[in-house]
């Protein structure tokens, strides 16, 4: 079989899940197409196809259904092995950027460019042909709603309805015709879309139900109601479009954090260039107050960086040479020169936006179930409506007018719009809100599973702890603590060993002088030695120090107590006498305890998996109140995850994605922890971008909040329909309330889902 290629499109004019379903059905039936995924919220469509498929025909088909379509740069030709985490398999790709002019027939590019040009002309032609169709509506993404085609059609339909009322008042005899004309203004585009959808494989579209109901109403002399119903339907669609745009804008607004231009230095001159033209390796100049235009590392300068826009971290972080900075963050107080490490399309924000858009295409289990349900629900309702319309008159000789009217009302109630959008609207809003709070979840399935997690397995180093040792205790014997630290720092100056860096960092933080050391040399397996201020001194391990001078019982006890707390101890020896002790440990993150307690409060167990020795692991675990499992190899971590799953636990594994990749992959949800780019964003199911332990509990809360929102939506959608079904059959309500039941339910459901956009999460 030919290798599958992936093509992504930006689709305009989709505003509810039934739009996505129509496009999906139509494109799936095209030759050579293997899989289609459509996201209303992201406004994207991804098509997996082989080289036999005709992309121009696919685009024409979508335009024919009444949407605008444009190819997005960035195609991938993934192997089936790349499809993880998602039975639709449209998740783990998109890194292979081919130009969208990459063609499938092996023509040379210039020929294809020509074809491309023609096919844009085709677009124009197709758009003219199907004027006023599904709006070619870019209202959700740009410009006010009344400028969009859909907005104009709604205003026109409303105007026609008002005019019909006026004419009907002045000349009552022609009132029925005035209403029929008013109805046709709105109905013609709807009916045309209904026919196109039926031809493309969706016979029971909302447009079809609408058309049958409106035409039926005219036949039984309810023209006035028919015109009003069409207008209300258009208003409902417009409101859905505005709501869909809100969710889309919420995630797109992350992308607007990156400035459009950057200052590049070349031979002493600075010039302004477009930020998206920056190449990896370019050095850019960032003035105080400027937003940083690209991900990079600082090559000159030191400044406070305000990362609030990207990470939500309220206090600015001081960064110096070799520190990483992210696009979209703000340089607070000094000039920096930054070497670009990622092109605009690959910077942290762009990757987050892209991953969220892809996540919104992948369907949650609840959404899949509802899609299947609505496939039978709508034809079922059509059957019930037909039976209600014809059975009483045929069996009991009841009035045809009355029962046909009731049948038409039930048709409108049967529209599954509110039900179908109940899940994707909530999930899209939740994914956007999560991303804005530094929680990246790869799709609805991950979001659903997160709320069901019963045990979280944490990696220790770099996840529960900072990942680098800190000086915790300094003791001086005949010297002050400051003197011990200052001398130790003098010996360690220039070393890159983590323990040496911890001592130097503490000396700098305490503002201590670091005198120069002469004859400094490393003693392998023991420590370092040298001369400071004319005195011979060394910084040694306790074993090496014992060879020089025996410790008193008191000092031995002190060292043992420090070791029991998981601390490494270095001994300072001056002129063959023990002068002091320095203890260091990789300390837990500030919010680690709060994060584990938050999980416990949510009824979730936590376990710590580490390759470190049992004593250190036990000491850290004691402080955090978590069960430790120590001295594990990567495959042991995976085995423990599997054992927990065998005990019917739903396991989330949190790690930095480096030495625990097998365990991350084995867990029900793999969560990568870290600050931005270095996170294994693409491999894990979710990522805590800010590296906060409390964010794991926040993910659970977000998931549970979203699932309860979805249940409210489904209850609202079905409840309103049930009520109106009864009132219609009893004869209390007619066509107007029926369309309001549908439009009203859709708007209520969407508005309820949009509340999730404001979700903030707990701050530890």
C-alpha positions in Angstrom: 0.0 0.0 0.0 1.2 3.5 -0.7 2.5 5.5 2.2 -0.1 7.8 3.8 0.5 11.5 3.7 -1.0 14.1 6.0 -2.4 17.4 4.8 -3.9 20.1 7.2 -6.4 22.7 6.1 -7.8 25.8 7.8 -11.6 25.6 7.4 -13.7 28.7 7.8 -17.4 28.8 8.6 -17.7 25.9 10.9 -19.6 26.8 14.1 -21.0 23.6 15.5 -20.2 19.9 15.7 -22.7 18.9 13.0 -20.7 21.1 10.5 -17.6 19.0 11.4 -19.6 15.8 11.0 -20.8 16.8 7.6 -17.3 17.6 6.3 -16.0 14.4 7.9 -18.6 12.3 6.1 -18.1 14.0 2.8 -14.3 13.9 2.7 -14.1 10.4 4.1 -16.0 9.1 1.0 -13.4 10.6 -1.4 -11.1 8.2 -3.2 -7.7 7.7 -1.5 -8.7 9.2 1.8 -7.8 7.0 4.8 -8.8 9.2 7.8 -10.2 12.6 8.5 -10.3 14.6 11.7 -12.1 18.0 11.9 -11.9 20.4 14.8 -14.6 23.1 15.0 -12.8 25.0 17.7 -9.4 25.0 16.0 -11.1 25.5 12.6 -8.8 22.8 11.1 -9.2 19.6 9.1 -6.5 17.0 8.9 -6.7 14.5 6.1 -4.6 11.3 5.8 -4.5 10.1 2.2 -2.4 8.2 -0.2 -1.0 9.7 -3.5 -4.1 8.6 -5.5 -6.3 11.2 -3.8 -7.1 14.5 -5.6 -6.6 17.3 -3.1 -8.2 19.9 -5.4 -11.3 17.7 -5.5 -11.3 17.4 -1.7 -11.1 21.2 -1.3 -13.9 21.6 -3.9 -16.1 19.2 -2.0 -15.6 21.2 1.3 -16.3 24.5 -0.5 -19.4 22.8 -2.1 -20.7 22.1 1.4 -20.5 25.9 2.1 -17.2 26.4 3.9 -14.0 28.2 3.0 -10.9 26.0 2.9 -7.1 26.8 2.6 -4.2 24.4 3.0 -2.0 25.0 6.1 1.8 24.7 5.7 3.2 21.8 7.5 2.4 18.3 6.2 3.5 15.1 7.5 4.0 11.6 6.1 3.9 9.7 9.3 4.4 6.0 9.6 1.5 4.0 11.2 3.9 3.4 14.2 3.7 7.1 15.0 0.1 6.9 15.9 -0.2 6.6 19.6 -2.6 7.8 22.2 -5.5 8.1 19.8 -7.4 5.6 17.8 -7.9 8.2 15.1 -4.2 8.5 14.9 -3.8 12.2 14.3 -1.8 13.1 17.2 2.0 12.6 17.1 2.9 14.2 13.8 3.4 17.6 12.2 7.0 18.1 12.9 8.1 17.3 9.3 7.4 20.6 7.7 6.9 20.1 4.0 5.8 23.0 1.9 2.1 22.6 1.0 3.0 22.8 -2.6 4.5 19.3 -2.2 2.7 17.5 -4.9 1.5 13.9 -5.2 1.8 13.1 -8.9 5.6 13.7 -9.2 5.2 16.8 -11.4 7.8 19.4 -11.1 7.0 22.2 -8.7 6.5 25.0 -11.2 3.8 22.9 -12.9 2.2 22.4 -9.6 2.4 26.0 -8.6 0.5 26.7 -11.8 -2.1 24.2 -10.9 -2.3 25.7 -7.5 -3.0 29.0 -9.0 -5.8 27.5 -11.1 -7.2 25.8 -8.1 -7.4 29.1 -6.3 -9.3 30.4 -9.2 -11.5 27.4 -8.8 -12.1 28.5 -5.2 -13.3 31.8 -6.4 -15.6 30.2 -8.9 -16.9 27.7 -6.4 -17.6 30.4 -3.9 -19.5 32.4 -6.4 -21.5 29.4 -7.5 -22.7 28.7 -3.9 -23.2 32.2 -2.7 -24.6 32.5 0.8 -23.9 28.9 1.7 -22.6 28.0 5.1 -21.5 31.6 5.3 -17.9 31.2 4.2 -18.0 32.6 7.6 -14.8 33.9 9.1 -16.9 35.6 11.8 -15.6 33.5 14.6 -12.0 34.5 13.9 -12.0 38.0 12.5 -14.2 41.1 12.3 -17.5 41.7 14.0 -20.3 39.2 13.4 -22.5 41.5 11.4 -19.9 41.8 8.6 -19.8 38.0 8.0 -22.0 36.5 5.3 -23.9 34.6 8.0 -24.5 37.8 10.0 -25.7 39.6 6.9 -28.1 36.7 6.0 -29.5 36.8 9.5 -30.1 40.6 9.3 -31.6 40.3 5.9 -33.9 37.5 7.0 -34.9 39.5 10.1 -35.6 42.6 7.9 -37.7 40.5 5.5 -39.7 39.2 8.5 -40.4 42.7 9.8 -41.3 43.9 6.3 -43.7 40.9 5.9 -45.4 41.9 9.2 -45.8 45.5 8.0 -47.2 44.5 4.6 -49.5 42.0 6.3 -50.8 44.7 8.5 -51.4 47.2 5.6 -52.7 44.7 3.1 -54.0 41.6 5.0 -54.9 39.8 1.8 -51.3 39.4 0.6 -49.9 38.7 4.1 -49.4 34.9 3.5 -47.3 35.6 0.4 -45.3 38.2 2.2 -44.4 35.7 4.9 -43.5 33.0 2.3 -41.1 35.5 0.6 -39.6 36.4 4.0 -39.1 32.7 4.7 -37.4 32.0 1.4 -34.8 34.8 2.0 -33.4 32.7 4.8 -34.4 29.2 3.7 -32.9 29.1 0.1 -29.3 29.0 1.4 -30.3 26.6 4.1 -32.1 24.3 1.6 -29.1 24.4 -0.8 -26.8 23.3 2.0 -29.3 20.5 2.9 -29.2 19.2 -0.6 -25.3 19.4 -0.8 -25.0 17.6 2.5 -27.5 14.9 1.5 -25.5 14.3 -1.7 -22.3 14.2 0.3 -23.7 11.4 2.6 -25.5 13.3 5.4 -29.2 13.0 4.6 -30.4 13.9 8.1 -28.6 17.2 8.5 -30.1 20.0 10.7 -30.6 22.0 7.4 -32.7 19.1 6.0 -34.9 19.0 9.1 -35.3 22.7 8.9 -36.2 22.7 5.2 -38.8 20.0 5.6 -40.4 21.8 8.6 -40.5 25.2 6.9 -41.9 23.8 3.6 -44.4 21.7 5.5 -45.5 24.7 7.6 -46.2 26.7 4.4 -48.3 23.8 3.0 -50.5 23.8 6.1 -50.8 27.6 5.9 -48.5 28.4 8.8 -46.3 30.7 6.6 -45.9 33.3 9.4 -44.5 30.7 11.8 -42.3 29.2 9.0 -40.6 32.6 8.4 -40.1 33.2 12.1 -38.7 29.7 12.6 -36.1 30.2 9.8 -35.1 33.6 11.3 -34.7 32.0 14.8 -32.6 29.2 13.3 -30.3 31.7 11.6 -29.9 33.6 14.9 -29.0 30.4 16.7 -26.4 29.5 14.1 -24.9 33.0 14.4 -24.7 32.7 18.2 -23.0 29.3 17.9 -20.5 30.9 15.5 -19.7 33.7 17.9 -19.2 31.1 20.8 -17.0 28.9 18.7 -14.9 31.9 17.8 -14.5 32.7 21.5 -12.9 29.3 22.2 -10.7 29.6 19.1 -9.6 33.1 20.0 -8.7 32.0 23.5 -6.0 29.7 22.4 -4.9 31.8 19.4 -4.4 34.7 21.8 -1.4 32.8 23.2 0.2 33.1 19.8 -0.2 36.9 19.8 2.2 37.2 22.8 5.2 36.8 20.5 6.2 40.2 19.1 6.1 40.6 15.3 9.6 42.1 15.0 13.0 41.6 16.5 16.3 43.6 16.6 19.3 41.9 15.0 22.9 43.1 15.4 25.1 42.9 12.4 28.6 44.4 12.3 27.8 46.9 15.1 24.5 48.0 13.5 21.0 47.0 14.7 18.2 46.5 12.3 14.6 45.5 12.7 13.5 42.2 11.1 10.3 40.1 11.1 10.4 37.7 14.1 9.2 34.8 11.9 12.2 35.2 9.6 14.7 34.6 12.5 17.1 31.7 11.9 18.5 29.4 14.6 21.9 30.8 15.7 21.0 34.5 15.1 21.8 36.9 18.0 19.0 39.3 18.8 19.1 42.4 21.0 16.4 42.7 23.7 16.0 46.1 25.3 14.5 46.5 28.8 10.7 46.4 28.5 10.7 44.5 25.2 9.0 41.2 24.7 11.4 38.4 23.7 10.9 37.5 20.1 12.2 33.9 20.0 13.2 31.0 22.3 16.9 31.2 22.9 19.8 31.3 25.4 21.3 34.5 26.8 24.8 35.1 25.5 25.3 38.5 27.2 23.7 40.4 30.0 21.7 39.5 33.1 18.1 40.6 33.8 14.8 39.8 35.5 12.5 38.1 33.0 8.7 38.4 33.5 7.4 35.0 32.5 3.8 35.7 33.6 2.3 35.9 30.1 3.6 32.5 29.2 3.9 30.5 32.5 1.7 32.5 34.8 4.6 32.8 37.2 4.0 36.1 39.0 7.5 36.9 40.2 10.1 37.8 37.6 12.9 35.3 37.3 16.6 36.5 37.3 18.4 35.0 34.3 22.1 35.4 33.2 24.4 33.9 30.6 23.5 30.5 29.3 20.0 30.7 30.8 17.1 29.8 28.5 14.4 32.4 27.7 11.1 31.9 25.9 9.4 33.8 23.2 6.6 36.0 24.5 8.2 36.7 27.9 9.2 40.2 28.9 12.7 41.5 29.6 12.4 43.7 32.7 15.5 45.7 33.5 18.7 45.3 31.4 19.8 44.9 27.8 20.2 41.2 26.8 21.7 39.6 23.8 20.0 36.3 23.0 21.0 33.5 20.6 18.0 32.1 18.9 17.5 28.3 19.5 14.2 27.7 17.7 12.6 29.1 14.6 9.2 30.9 15.0 7.2 27.8 14.0 9.0 25.7 16.7 9.1 28.0 19.6 7.4 27.0 22.9 4.2 29.0 22.3 3.8 27.9 18.7 4.2 24.3 19.8 1.7 24.6 22.6 -0.9 26.3 20.2 -0.3 23.6 17.6 -0.5 20.8 20.2 -3.8 22.2 21.6 -5.3 22.5 18.1 -4.3 18.9 17.4 -5.7 17.9 20.7 -9.0 19.5 19.9 -9.2 17.3 16.8 -8.9 14.1 18.8 -12.2 13.0 20.1 -13.0 12.1 23.7 -14.7 8.8 24.4 -17.9 10.6 25.5 -17.9 12.6 22.2 -17.5 9.4 20.2 -20.4 7.9 22.0 -22.6 10.9 21.4 -21.6 11.0 17.7 -22.7 7.3 17.4 -25.9 8.1 19.4 -26.9 11.1 17.2 -26.4 8.9 14.1 -29.4 6.9 15.2 -31.2 9.6 17.1 -32.0 12.0 14.2 -33.4 9.3 11.9 -35.4 8.0 14.9 -36.9 11.4 15.5 -37.8 11.8 11.8 -39.6 8.5 12.1 -41.4 9.5 15.3 -42.4 12.9 13.7 -43.8 11.1 10.6 -45.8 8.7 12.8 -47.2 11.5 14.9 -48.2 13.4 11.7 -50.0 10.5 10.0 -51.2 8.0 12.7 -53.9 10.0 14.6 -55.6 11.2 11.4 -55.5 7.8 9.7 -56.4 5.8 12.8 -58.7 8.1 14.7 -59.8 10.5 12.0 -58.2 13.4 13.8 -57.4 16.7 12.0 -54.6 16.4 9.5 -53.7 20.1 9.9 -53.3 19.8 13.7 -51.2 16.6 13.6 -49.0 17.5 10.6 -48.2 20.7 12.5 -47.3 18.7 15.6 -45.1 16.4 13.5 -43.2 19.3 12.0 -42.6 20.8 15.4 -41.2 17.4 16.6 -38.9 17.4 13.6 -37.4 20.7 14.8 -37.1 19.4 18.4 -35.3 16.3 17.0 -32.3 18.3 15.8 -29.3 17.0 17.7 -27.2 20.2 17.6 -27.1 20.9 21.3 -26.4 17.3 22.1 -23.6 16.9 19.6 -21.8 20.1 20.7 -22.2 19.4 24.4 -18.9 17.5 24.6 -16.6 19.1 22.1 -17.4 22.7 23.2 -16.6 21.9 26.8 -13.4 20.0 26.0 -12.2 22.7 23.6 -12.8 25.4 26.3 -11.1 23.2 28.9 -8.0 22.5 26.8 -7.7 26.3 26.0 -8.1 27.2 29.7 -5.5 24.5 30.7 -3.0 25.7 28.2 -3.3 29.3 29.5 -2.6 28.0 33.0 0.4 25.9 31.9 -1.4 22.6 31.7 -1.1 21.0 28.3 -3.4 18.0 27.7 -3.2 16.2 24.4 -6.9 15.8 23.6 -10.3 14.9 25.1 -9.4 11.3 25.8 -6.5 12.4 28.1 -8.7 15.1 29.7 -11.4 12.4 30.5 -8.9 9.9 31.8 -7.2 12.4 34.1 -10.3 12.7 36.2 -10.4 9.0 36.8 -6.8 8.7 38.0 -6.5 6.8 41.3 -2.7 6.8 41.8 0.0 9.2 40.7 3.6 7.9 40.4 6.2 10.7 40.7 9.8 10.6 39.6 12.0 12.1 42.3 14.9 14.0 40.8 13.7 17.1 38.9 10.1 16.3 39.5 9.4 16.3 43.2 12.8 17.9 43.8 14.6 20.8 42.2 17.0 18.5 40.4 20.2 20.2 41.8 21.7 20.0 45.3 21.6 23.0 47.7 23.7 23.7 50.8 21.4 22.8 53.8 23.8 23.0 56.8 27.1 24.6 57.6 29.0 23.8 60.9 32.3 25.4 61.9 34.8 24.0 64.5 36.9 26.9 65.6 35.8 28.8 62.5 32.6 30.8 61.8 30.1 29.3 59.2 31.0 32.2 56.8 34.7 31.3 57.0 34.0 27.6 56.3 31.8 28.4 53.3 34.2 31.1 52.0 37.2 28.7 52.1 35.3 25.8 50.6 34.1 28.0 47.8 37.7 29.1 47.1 38.7 25.4 46.7 35.7 24.6 44.5 35.9 27.7 42.3 35.9 26.8 38.6 34.6 23.2 39.2 31.4 22.2 37.4 30.5 19.3 39.8 26.9 19.7 41.1 28.1 19.8 44.8 30.8 22.4 44.0 28.2 24.5 42.2 25.9 24.3 45.3 28.7 25.6 47.5 29.6 28.4 45.1 25.9 29.4 44.7 25.4 29.6 48.5 28.6 31.6 49.0 27.3 34.1 46.3 23.9 34.2 47.8 25.4 35.0 51.3 27.6 37.7 49.7 30.8 36.0 50.9 34.3 36.7 49.4 35.8 33.8 47.5 39.6 34.3 47.9 41.8 32.9 45.1 43.2 29.3 45.7 46.7 28.3 44.7 47.8 24.7 43.7 44.1 23.6 43.6 43.8 20.0 42.5 41.3 17.3 42.5 41.9 14.2 44.6 40.0 11.4 42.8 37.5 9.7 45.0 38.3 12.0 47.9 37.8 15.7 47.2 39.9 18.8 46.3 42.9 20.4 47.9 44.9 23.7 47.6 46.3 26.7 49.4 44.1 29.6 50.4 45.7 32.6 52.1 48.9 30.7 52.6 47.1 27.8 54.5 47.0 24.3 53.1 43.4 23.1 53.1 41.2 20.4 51.5 37.5 19.7 51.1 37.0 15.9 51.5 34.5 13.2 51.9 34.0 12.0 55.5 35.9 8.7 54.7 38.9 10.7 53.3 38.8 13.2 56.3 38.9 10.3 58.8 42.3 9.3 57.4 43.7 12.8 58.5 42.0 13.2 61.9 39.6 11.0 63.8 36.2 12.5 64.5 34.8 12.9 68.0 31.7 10.8 68.8 29.7 14.0 68.7 30.9 14.9 65.1 30.3 11.3 63.9 26.8 11.4 65.2 26.3 14.8 63.4 27.5 13.3 60.1 25.3 10.1 60.5 22.2 12.3 61.3 22.9 14.4 58.1 23.3 11.2 56.0 20.1 9.8 57.4 18.4 12.9 56.2 19.6 12.1 52.7 22.3 14.8 52.7 25.8 14.5 51.2 28.5 15.8 53.7 31.8 17.4 52.8 34.5 18.0 55.5 36.8 21.1 55.4 40.3 20.3 56.7 42.6 23.3 57.4 46.3 22.5 58.1 45.4 18.9 58.9 42.7 19.9 61.4 39.0 19.4 60.9 37.5 23.0 60.5 33.9 22.4 59.5 31.2 20.4 57.8 29.0 21.4 54.8 25.8 19.3 54.1 24.0 19.4 50.8 20.8 17.9 49.4 18.6 18.0 46.3 15.7 19.8 48.1 12.0 19.2 47.3 10.3 21.8 45.2 8.6 24.5 47.2 5.1 23.2 46.3 5.8 19.5 46.4 4.1 18.8 49.7 1.1 21.0 48.9 0.8 19.2 45.5 0.7 15.7 47.1 -1.7 16.9 49.8 -4.0 18.3 47.1 -4.0 14.9 45.4 -4.8 13.2 48.7 -7.6 15.6 49.2 -9.0 14.6 45.8 -8.8 10.9 46.9 -5.7 10.1 44.9 -2.8 8.1 46.2 0.8 9.1 45.4 4.0 7.0 45.2 7.6 8.1 44.5 9.8 6.1 42.1 13.5 6.9 42.1 16.8 5.4 41.0 18.4 7.1 44.1 19.6 5.2 47.2 17.0 4.1 49.7 18.2 6.4 52.5 18.0 9.6 50.5 14.6 8.5 49.0 13.2 7.8 52.5 14.4 11.2 53.8 12.7 13.1 51.0 9.6 11.0 51.1 9.3 11.5 54.9 9.2 15.3 54.4 6.6 15.0 51.7 4.4 12.3 53.2 4.7 9.9 50.2 5.6 6.2 49.9 9.1 5.8 48.4 10.3 3.0 46.0 14.1 3.4 45.6 17.1 2.1 43.6 14.9 1.5 40.5 16.1 1.2 36.9 13.9 2.7 34.1 12.4 -0.8 33.4 11.6 -1.2 37.1 9.6 2.0 37.1 7.6 0.6 34.1 7.1 -2.7 35.9 5.7 -0.9 39.0 3.3 1.1 36.8 2.1 -2.1 35.3 1.7 -3.8 38.7 -0.5 -0.8 39.9 -2.6 -1.1 36.8 -3.0 -4.9 37.4 -4.6 -3.9 40.8 -7.2 -1.9 38.8 -5.6 1.4 39.5 -5.7 4.2 36.9 -2.1 5.4 37.0 -0.7 8.8 36.0 3.1 8.9 35.8 4.9 12.2 36.3 8.5 12.6 35.2 10.9 14.7 33.2 10.6 12.3 30.3 14.3 11.4 30.2 15.0 8.3 32.2 11.4 7.4 32.7 10.2 7.3 29.1 9.1 3.6 29.4 7.0 4.3 32.5 5.5 7.4 31.0 4.4 5.4 28.0 3.0 2.5 30.1 0.9 4.7 32.4 -2.7 5.6 31.6 -1.6 9.2 31.5 2.1 10.2 31.1 2.7 13.7 32.4 6.0 15.5 31.5 7.2 18.0 34.1 9.4 21.0 33.3 10.0 24.5 32.1 9.0 24.9 28.5 11.0 23.6 25.6 13.0 20.9 27.4 9.8 19.1 28.4 9.1 16.0 26.4 6.0 17.8 25.1 5.5 15.6 22.1 6.0 12.2 23.8 3.9 12.6 27.0 0.1 12.7 27.0 0.1 15.9 29.1 2.7 18.4 30.4 2.9 20.7 33.4 4.8 23.5 31.6 5.5 25.5 34.8 7.0 22.5 36.6 4.7 22.8 39.6 3.7 19.7 41.5 0.4 21.3 42.3 -0.4 21.3 38.6 -1.0 17.6 38.7 -3.8 18.0 41.1 -5.0 21.0 39.0 -5.2 18.7 35.9 -7.4 16.3 37.9 -9.6 19.2 39.0 -9.8 20.6 35.4 -10.8 17.1 34.2 -13.5 16.6 36.8 -14.8 20.2 36.3 -15.0 19.5 32.6 -16.8 16.2 32.9 -19.4 17.6 35.2 -19.9 20.5 32.7 -20.4 17.9 30.0 -23.0 16.0 32.1 -24.8 19.3 32.7 -24.8 20.0 29.0 -26.1 16.6 28.0 -28.8 16.9 30.7 -29.8 20.3 29.5 -29.9 19.3 25.8 -32.0 16.2 26.4 -34.1 17.6 29.2 -35.3 20.6 27.1 -36.1 18.3 24.2 -38.1 15.9 26.4 -40.1 18.8 27.9 -41.0 20.3 24.5 -41.7 16.9 23.0 -44.4 16.4 25.6 -45.8 19.9 25.4 -45.9 19.7 21.6 -47.8 16.4 21.5 -50.3 17.7 24.2 -50.7 20.8 22.0 -49.4 23.5 24.4 -46.5 24.6 22.2 -46.0 24.9 18.4 -43.3 25.6 15.9 -41.8 28.7 17.5 -41.1 27.1 20.8 -39.8 24.0 19.1 -37.0 25.9 17.3 -36.3 27.8 20.5 -36.0 24.5 22.3 -33.3 23.6 19.8 -31.5 26.9 19.4 -32.0 27.8 23.0 -30.6 24.5 24.2 -27.6 24.9 21.8 -26.9 28.4 23.0 -27.3 27.4 26.7 -25.0 24.4 26.2 -22.4 26.5 24.4 -22.5 29.3 27.0 -22.2 26.7 29.8 -19.2 25.2 28.1 -17.6 28.6 27.6 -17.6 29.1 31.4 -14.6 26.8 31.4 -12.5 29.3 29.5 -12.4 31.3 32.8 -11.0 28.3 34.8 -7.9 29.3 36.8 -6.8 26.4 38.9 -5.5 26.5 42.4 -2.2 28.3 43.1 -0.1 26.7 45.7 
